[in-house]
Amino acid sequence: MPYGAQFFTAETQMDRQFTEHLNKYYGDVIICIRDADSILICGPGEAKLELQKRLIHERVSGKIAAIETLDKITDRQLTAKVREYFQQQPV
């Protein structure tokens, strides 16, 4: 019986571990960007909205310049996108 109580207990434990890992990850990201003057959040999925929620909770949301949806791009393309975005912003 693959879906017995033991399966659900293991799944619940895995979910809890994943949530703890994700909370630590977002916490580490926020520590790294807390002192930034301006934050551009971009990416393909829902993680950018979760980061925004956590920045609001941590009272860092006033530094969010924009949130943009981007599909898969290379590191060079991302760097160019960020540079272009901030060069267009008034000082």
Secondary structure, DSSP 4 states (H G I P E B T S, - for coil): -TTSHHHHHHHHHHHHHHHHHHHHHHHHHHHHHTT-S-EEEEESSTHHHHHHHHHHHTT-GGGEEEEEE--S--HHHHHHHHHHHHHHS--
